[in-house]
């Protein structure tokens, strides 16, 4: 149309006319073809305006309306190209100083059917990459960049539309495309957030969010990973990762669950799950990890359950371990929360339906230095806690084993069980054995010392009180006797064994080997009944200050050995298996009977009242004293240190040997083996009868009531008989003089040799052999000599006649007061 100088210019209308019976005519704007240059362009431009507040002209392309069917389609397309790329379609608004125009692609509203769809699709490419679809909001120099919003349509009475954001499936050799949801980088401020959420629901369930990686179906391929990471920070803290279920605002409703797990498998192993904080490569510490349930204002807080999955063979393990450290590793603590009553902590293995239940091991790690200790502490309170093994409905209940670790190179650790120190009194420690309800056999309490590399290298079992004082260590026979006297009491006064409070009051001490009782002071053993020491070997009783037995002593078989002296006061001692005392004296105030021999090394033997009977022989090195009653030894007596017997001495078989003198107050009887006195002489008050010979080496033998010798007598230091007759059936030899006071001297067969002179007040009779007196002989009551007499130092017969049937030889003169008769041989008197 032409120009208008003042008004509107004319419009141009290109159109076809209406059609009542057929189709209306089409309008085609086409540019002709060319074979040498670009094809001609079609340009449609609206008019420009320079007026203030007015907009440029509008370009509208609208398809035709249909009253009874669909409106017409509109196609905006570039032509196909057989040799190069097809042309581009550009929908763009112009540039502007104040605000660029928008591009709106929308379908029309449908009042009774579905709204139209909008499809943005890129054509396929046979050889290159498929074309991209890029939606980019506009940049801004001074304000916020434009937003990109993809939203589905609302359903007023039903559901809103779905939103699908995905890449196409991969080809036969490729992979499917990647989806990237990312906000842009920023120079100075915070980068934008990425929010994935479902909408709220007024009456139904809100929509869920699923992030699922596609399956891998070929061999050797693994399923894709899901990686959730917060942003790094160069100068501040890195971003946090928070996973929360929705809150429940309605009363009695639960908040949502949070489930993190790996997928299931058919034949392989399901994937592991790691909850880990990041590494600290510099000087910082790694972050902590918390598994915490929420707090509850009025009800119970939620539980934390860490559980391995079930299995048909061995189920998975659960391991709680602190981190490895070059200095000190971290602590592992299992604590129940603080409360009015604190919660229970249970460490238990599972129930076993057919076999054994699993063990529980609580131990410290190995160390090149000192290994760590294990402490099980019961908190302070009004009453005490307990430490129990598991109960059993079947056979035996569980075992509680407390043990220190094994040491391959040094000593194993000690085990200490004790109560804590108290301001008023220390706590008690109880070790009890459970009662038996269905059996008569209760449990046993064992205390064992350790075993060394050899059988003799075992350690001790030590029970000790804290300090010296009364009631340091007590041992009772049973619980009912706790209020009575203890069976064993160890305190500052010594050791006490007492069974007087019990029905059966027997004290039995049994030993398969040697049995020793050692005391630094006095050892008292008291019994209201019989006391018996029985041994298959020797019984040793060692004491630095002697041993006293006040109620009688019986040793049945193999003898009693006492190295420190033995004193028996009241009922005497009966020993059938021999008695040996090495050092100090044996003192028996009420008699002693020994069946298997008596041996006293140094201190001697003293018997006060009851006498002594020894059937197996007696050897006393340190002297023998019997005060009142008789000493009877059936198998010989040997005495090194002198002997004093007040009530008579009898030896049945073997010789009586006294090396240091002997005094017998009540008579001396030796049956077979003879009597030998070495140095100290012998004094016998009640007469002496010796069947097997008499020997006195040095000192004199004094017998106040007569001496009878069957097997000959040798006396080195003189022989004195005060009252009764001296009878020697097999000869007598006296080195230091012979004196018979009243009863006279009778020598039957062996003759008599006296080197120190003979004095006989009561008559002298020599039956067969010769009487030889080297220093003279004096006979007050007459002399009868059947086998001849030789006297070197003179012969004096005071009153009665001297009768010599076989001759008399006198060197130093002879005086006979009452007559001299020599029957056969010559009487020779040299002086």
ABEGO torsion letter per residue (X at the ends): XBBBAABBBBBBBBBBBBBAABBBBBBBBBBBBBAABBBBBBBBBBBBBABBGBBBBBBBBBBBBBAABBBBBBBBBBBBBAABBBBBBBBBBBBBAABBBBBBBBBBBBAABBBBBBBBBBBBBAABBBBBBBBBBBBBAABBBBBBBBBBBBBAABBBBBBBBBBBBBBAABBBBBBBBBBBBBAABBBBBBBBBBBBBAABBBBBBBBBBBBBABBGBBBBBBBBBBBBBAABBBBBBBBBBBBBABBGBBBBBBBBBBBBBAABBBBBBBBBBBBBABABBBBBBBBBBBBBAABBBBBBBBBBBBBABBBBBBBBBBBBBABBBBBBBBBBBBBABBBBBBBBBBBBAABBBBBBBBBBBBBABBBBBBBBBBBBBABBBBBBBBBBABBBBBBBBBBBBBBAABBBBBBBBBBBBBAABBBBBBBBBBBBAABABBBBBBBBBBBBABAAABBBBBBBBABBEBGABBBBABAAAAABBBABBBBAAEBBBBAAABABABBBBBBABBBBBBBABBBBBBBABBBBBBBABBBBBBBAAEBBBAAEBBBAAAEBBBAAEBBBAAAEBBBAAEBBBAABBBBBAAEBBBAAEBBBAAAEBBBAAAEBBBAAEBBBAAEBBBAABBBBBAAEBBBAAEBBBAAEBBBAABBBBBAAEBBBAAEBBBAAAEBBBAAAEBBBAAEBBBAAEBBBAABBBBBAAEBBBAAEBBBAAEBBBAABBBBBAAEBBBAAEBBBAAAEBBBAAAEBBBAAEBBBAAEBBBAABBBBBAAEBBBAAEBBBAAEBBBAAEBBBAABBBBBAAEBBBAAEBBBAAEBBBAABBBBBAX
